Amino acid sequence: MRYAVTYDDVHISFTQEEWDLLNPSQKILYKDVMLETYRNLTAIGYRWEDHNIEEHCENSRRYRR
């Protein structure tokens, strides 16, 4: 199955410096938006085994403080 939107199209990755500039509410918003994105892609049948989702999640979590 081919998708019009891919995970890489919607994933946002921050450097440590960029993440440090976000305030707590922006960090929460980022988490909420990414979780919604995962749910939406799953709802349309996106197959996560096609990507290393654990690595993406870990990279996203790395900067949560």
C-alpha positions as CSV (number, residue, x, y, z in Angstrom):
1,M,0.0,0.0,0.0
2,R,1.3,3.5,-0.9
3,Y,0.6,6.4,1.4
4,A,0.1,10.0,0.4
5,V,1.6,11.1,3.7
6,T,4.5,9.3,5.4
7,Y,5.8,9.4,8.9
8,D,8.8,11.3,7.7
9,D,6.5,14.0,6.2
10,V,5.0,14.8,9.6
11,H,7.7,14.0,12.2
12,I,9.5,16.9,13.7
13,S,12.9,16.5,15.3
14,F,14.5,19.1,17.5
15,T,18.1,19.6,18.2
16,Q,19.0,19.9,21.9
17,E,19.5,23.6,21.5
18,E,16.1,24.0,19.8
19,W,14.4,21.9,22.5
20,D,15.9,24.0,25.2
21,L,14.3,27.1,23.7
22,L,10.8,25.7,24.0
23,N,8.8,26.5,27.1
24,P,7.0,23.7,28.9
25,S,3.6,24.3,27.2
26,Q,5.3,24.0,23.8
27,K,6.9,20.8,24.8
28,I,3.5,19.4,25.9
29,L,2.0,20.6,22.6
30,Y,4.7,18.8,20.7
31,K,4.0,15.5,22.6
32,D,0.3,15.8,22.0
33,V,0.6,16.6,18.3
34,M,3.0,13.7,17.7
35,L,0.8,11.3,19.6
36,E,-2.2,12.4,17.5
37,T,-0.1,11.9,14.4
38,Y,0.8,8.4,15.4
39,R,-2.9,7.6,16.1
40,N,-4.0,9.1,12.8
41,L,-1.5,7.3,10.7
42,T,-2.4,4.1,12.5
43,A,-6.1,4.7,11.8
44,I,-5.5,4.8,8.1
45,G,-3.5,1.6,8.2
46,Y,0.0,2.8,8.4
47,R,2.4,-0.1,9.2
48,W,4.9,0.9,11.8
49,E,7.1,-2.0,11.2
50,D,8.1,-0.2,8.0
51,H,9.9,2.3,10.2
52,N,11.8,2.1,13.4
53,I,9.1,3.8,15.5
54,E,10.9,3.0,18.7
55,E,13.9,4.9,17.5
56,H,11.8,7.9,16.5
57,C,10.0,7.9,19.9
58,E,13.3,7.6,21.8
59,N,14.8,10.5,19.8
60,S,11.7,12.5,20.6
61,R,11.8,11.6,24.3
62,R,15.5,12.3,24.6
63,Y,14.8,16.0,24.7
64,R,11.9,16.0,27.0
65,R,12.9,17.5,30.3
